[in-house]
Every structure is written in C-alpha cells, then in structure tokens.
Amino acid sequence: MGSIQVTLGPVENSFSLVAPEPGVDCFETRAPDLQSAASIKTLEDKPVSLTSWTTRRGSSGIIVSNLGVVSSRLQHWTRLSDTIAAKELSLVQPDLVVLAFGTNEGFFAGLSLIQEASTLREQVQRLRRLLGYNVPILLLGPPDVTTARADIALPAMAETQACPAGRYVPGNVARMRSLQKQIAAELNLGFWDWQGAMGGPCASINWTAQGLQRGDFIHFTPSGGLMLGQALATDLDDARSRLGNH
C-alpha cells in the first residue's frame, strides 16, 4: 500500500500504510489552533483506502463523525469488515449512533421489504455487538423527495403520493419509512420523521422553490441542511428533557 500526507493549517504529517498483511489503523493530525481547511494527498502510485474522516476541536462540544458512505444503501454497509467497523467505533466512542437511509432504497423499483427488514435487524445487532456497550440508536426516516419519473415513482402503487407539477413522492420511499418505524419500535430504537419535519408529503416542492432543496428535489442546500440540523437538535434536546437528561 501507499503513503499519504495530511495537511491541517501549518501542520503536515505523513503516514505509511505499508504492512506485512492487510489490516486497519487510525492516524491523527493536530494543529495548534482552529483551522478552516484540511487536505490529504497520496505520495506515491500505490493503493490507499480511507474509510472515514473525523474533524474535532480541543474544547468540549458535539462531534459529528460520518462512518457511512454518501449515496449508498444500508445493505452496502454489510461489505465493511468487522475489523474496520470495530476500529472506527472504538475510536469515536459514540454517545449516539444515527442510521440515515431509505431514499436510495425507495428509488429502487425492485425493493424487497423482507430483505430490507432483515438487513436492518442484522446491522443493528452488529452495531451493538461491535460497540460492546449500550448506546442509543436513532433511525432517520427518508426526507420528503419527489420525482417525475414514473419508473421510480410507481404511480399505481397505493403508497405513492401525487404532487403538483407532475411530480410524485415514490411509494417505495413511503414503504421504507413505515418499515423503519416498525423496526424502531421492535428493536427499541429512536425514530425521527425527516419528512414530517419538512412539512409532510410534497413539501420538497416548496423547499426547492425556496432554495432549501436542490433542483433534483432530493438533496439539500447548505441553508436547508442548517434548518434540518437545527430541527433535529431541538427534537433531541426535547427528548432528552422528557427522559430526565439520561
């Protein structure tokens, strides 16, 4: 394997991934004060695989660490080895694990709810086993999204919601949301209704018009993401208060 160079403000650190056998390791770069940018580059023409990246500050506060892969489905997380997952989780030591998925599953016409339910149950069990301690797990249901493509929306499906301008909330997205609620109750998980926080079915039409959601009616602009982050943080604080700050 190759080597990498991480630059964080005035600090440059190089790390070699050379080893006698395949494995996983974590590296850390510290700067003397807060930095607004970081960069990473390979130093030679050899393979380098990075599975996660976390930024922190030296003072107390909330740390958000993304161990998933953007635009993947939950079943893709099964490809990540236990060795890598356990290493990442032990380093982060999360107080809350958030599983956010459902949109990509809902855009797949061949969706199997039986398979998705099995995958979710297995991965929740896996997370709990790899963590080795009791940690709350929160499911984020898919946001409100719309499409004009009939092969994705499946207009004949009972769960498909018709919206203005010839757009639809895909029925399979609604089915995934219902499945998540069911599994959350079954496995004692939290559930956050992302679509509900936006205003319900077809809300993406207004969100896009206001510049809060991108033109694909799926992804969010920075301002839309900020609003959702604030809404989620408020709901988490409210839930903590109701549970007696546990």
C-alpha positions in Angstrom: 0.0 0.0 0.0 1.0 3.6 -0.4 1.5 6.6 1.9 -0.5 9.8 2.5 0.2 13.3 3.5 -2.3 15.2 5.7 -2.2 19.0 5.8 -4.0 20.8 8.6 -3.1 24.5 8.5 0.6 24.8 9.2 1.0 21.1 10.1 1.9 18.4 7.6 2.0 14.8 8.7 2.8 11.8 6.5 1.6 8.3 7.2 2.6 5.0 5.6 0.1 2.2 5.1 2.8 -0.4 4.4 2.2 -3.5 6.5 3.2 -7.2 6.2 -0.5 -8.2 6.0 -3.9 -6.5 5.4 -5.2 -4.5 8.4 -6.6 -1.2 9.6 -5.2 1.7 11.5 -6.1 5.2 12.5 -4.0 8.3 12.3 -4.3 11.7 13.9 -3.1 15.2 12.9 -3.2 18.1 15.4 -3.0 21.8 14.7 -2.1 24.4 17.3 -5.4 26.3 16.8 -8.7 26.1 14.8 -8.3 25.6 11.0 -10.8 26.2 8.3 -9.5 23.6 5.8 -7.6 20.4 5.6 -6.2 18.4 2.7 -5.0 14.9 2.0 -2.9 13.5 -0.9 -1.2 10.3 -1.8 2.6 10.4 -2.0 3.2 7.6 -4.5 1.5 5.5 -7.1 0.2 2.8 -4.7 -3.3 1.9 -3.4 -4.7 3.9 -0.4 -8.1 3.1 1.2 -9.6 5.6 3.6 -12.8 4.6 5.3 -13.7 7.6 7.4 -12.6 11.1 8.3 -13.4 13.0 11.5 -12.6 16.6 12.5 -12.6 17.7 16.1 -11.7 20.7 18.2 -9.9 20.7 21.5 -12.8 22.0 23.6 -15.9 20.3 24.7 -18.9 20.1 22.3 -20.7 17.9 19.9 -18.6 15.8 17.5 -20.2 14.5 14.3 -18.4 11.6 12.7 -19.6 10.1 9.5 -18.7 6.5 9.1 -21.1 5.8 6.3 -20.8 6.4 2.5 -22.8 9.0 0.8 -25.4 7.7 -1.8 -25.1 4.1 -0.6 -27.8 1.8 0.7 -27.8 0.2 4.2 -27.0 -3.2 2.7 -23.7 -1.7 1.4 -22.6 -1.3 5.0 -22.5 -5.1 5.2 -19.5 -5.0 3.0 -17.4 -3.2 5.6 -15.4 -5.7 7.6 -16.0 -6.1 11.4 -12.3 -5.2 11.9 -12.6 -1.8 10.2 -16.0 -1.0 11.8 -14.9 -2.0 15.3 -11.7 0.1 15.0 -13.7 3.2 13.9 -16.4 2.8 16.6 -13.8 2.2 19.3 -12.0 5.4 18.3 -15.2 7.5 18.2 -16.9 6.0 21.3 -20.3 7.5 20.2 -22.9 8.6 22.7 -25.5 8.3 19.8 -25.5 6.3 16.6 -27.6 7.6 13.8 -28.6 5.4 10.8 -29.8 7.6 8.0 -31.1 5.8 4.9 -34.2 5.0 2.9 -34.1 7.3 0.0 -31.9 5.2 -2.3 -33.8 2.1 -1.2 -37.1 3.9 -2.1 -35.8 4.9 -5.5 -35.2 1.2 -6.4 -38.2 -0.3 -8.1 -37.3 -3.8 -7.1 -37.4 -3.0 -3.4 -37.9 -6.0 -1.1 -39.2 -5.0 2.3 -38.4 -8.5 3.6 -34.8 -8.1 2.6 -34.6 -4.6 4.0 -36.1 -5.6 7.3 -33.6 -8.5 7.6 -30.7 -6.2 6.8 -31.7 -3.6 9.3 -32.2 -6.1 12.1 -28.8 -7.7 11.4 -26.9 -4.4 11.2 -28.4 -3.1 14.4 -27.4 -6.3 16.1 -23.9 -6.0 14.6 -23.5 -2.4 15.7 -24.5 -3.3 19.3 -22.1 -6.2 19.3 -19.2 -4.2 17.9 -19.7 -1.3 20.2 -19.7 -3.5 23.3 -21.8 -1.1 25.4 -25.3 0.2 25.4 -25.7 3.2 23.2 -28.9 4.8 21.8 -29.5 4.3 18.1 -31.6 6.7 16.1 -33.1 6.0 12.7 -33.7 8.9 10.4 -36.5 8.2 8.1 -36.1 9.4 4.5 -36.8 13.1 3.8 -39.6 14.2 1.5 -38.3 13.7 -2.0 -40.1 13.8 -5.3 -39.5 12.6 -8.9 -41.2 13.0 -12.2 -40.1 9.5 -13.4 -42.9 7.0 -13.4 -40.5 4.1 -13.3 -39.3 5.3 -9.9 -42.5 6.9 -8.5 -44.6 3.9 -9.5 -47.9 5.9 -9.7 -50.1 2.8 -9.5 -48.7 1.9 -6.0 -51.1 2.8 -3.2 -48.4 4.5 -1.2 -47.3 6.8 -4.0 -48.3 10.4 -3.3 -49.1 12.7 -6.3 -47.7 16.2 -6.0 -48.1 19.4 -8.1 -46.2 19.8 -11.4 -46.4 16.2 -12.3 -44.2 15.0 -9.5 -44.6 12.2 -7.1 -43.3 11.0 -3.7 -42.3 7.4 -4.6 -44.4 4.8 -3.0 -41.3 2.7 -2.0 -39.9 5.7 -0.1 -43.1 5.7 2.0 -42.9 2.0 2.5 -39.3 2.3 3.7 -40.4 4.9 6.2 -43.2 2.7 7.5 -40.8 -0.2 7.8 -38.3 1.9 9.8 -41.0 3.0 12.2 -42.0 -0.7 12.7 -38.4 -1.9 13.3 -37.6 1.1 15.6 -40.5 0.0 17.9 -39.5 -3.6 17.7 -35.8 -3.0 18.5 -36.2 -0.1 20.9 -34.6 2.4 18.6 -35.4 6.1 18.2 -37.1 7.4 15.1 -37.0 10.9 13.6 -39.6 11.7 10.9 -37.5 13.7 8.5 -40.4 14.1 6.1 -42.6 15.3 8.9 -40.0 17.9 9.9 -40.2 19.3 6.4 -44.0 19.6 6.4 -45.1 16.2 5.1 -45.6 14.7 1.6 -44.8 17.0 -1.3 -43.0 19.5 1.0 -39.9 19.2 -1.3 -41.8 21.3 -3.9 -41.8 24.3 -1.6 -38.4 23.6 -0.2 -36.9 23.5 -3.7 -38.7 26.8 -4.6 -37.2 28.4 -1.5 -33.7 27.3 -2.3 -33.6 24.9 0.6 -33.5 21.8 -1.5 -31.6 21.4 -4.8 -33.1 21.1 -8.2 -33.2 17.3 -8.0 -35.8 17.6 -5.2 -33.7 15.2 -3.2 -30.5 16.8 -1.8 -30.4 19.9 0.3 -28.6 23.2 0.0 -26.5 24.5 2.9 -29.3 26.6 4.2 -31.8 23.7 4.0 -29.3 21.5 5.8 -28.9 24.1 8.5 -32.6 24.2 9.1 -32.9 20.5 9.3 -29.9 20.3 11.6 -31.5 22.8 14.0 -34.8 21.0 13.9 -33.1 17.6 14.7 -31.0 19.2 17.5 -34.1 20.8 19.0 -36.0 17.5 19.0 -33.1 15.6 20.5 -32.9 18.2 23.3 -36.6 17.9 23.9 -36.4 14.1 24.0 -33.5 14.3 26.5 -35.5 16.6 28.7 -38.5 14.3 28.7 -36.3 11.3 29.6 -34.8 13.1 32.6 -31.5 14.0 31.0 -30.4 10.4 30.8 
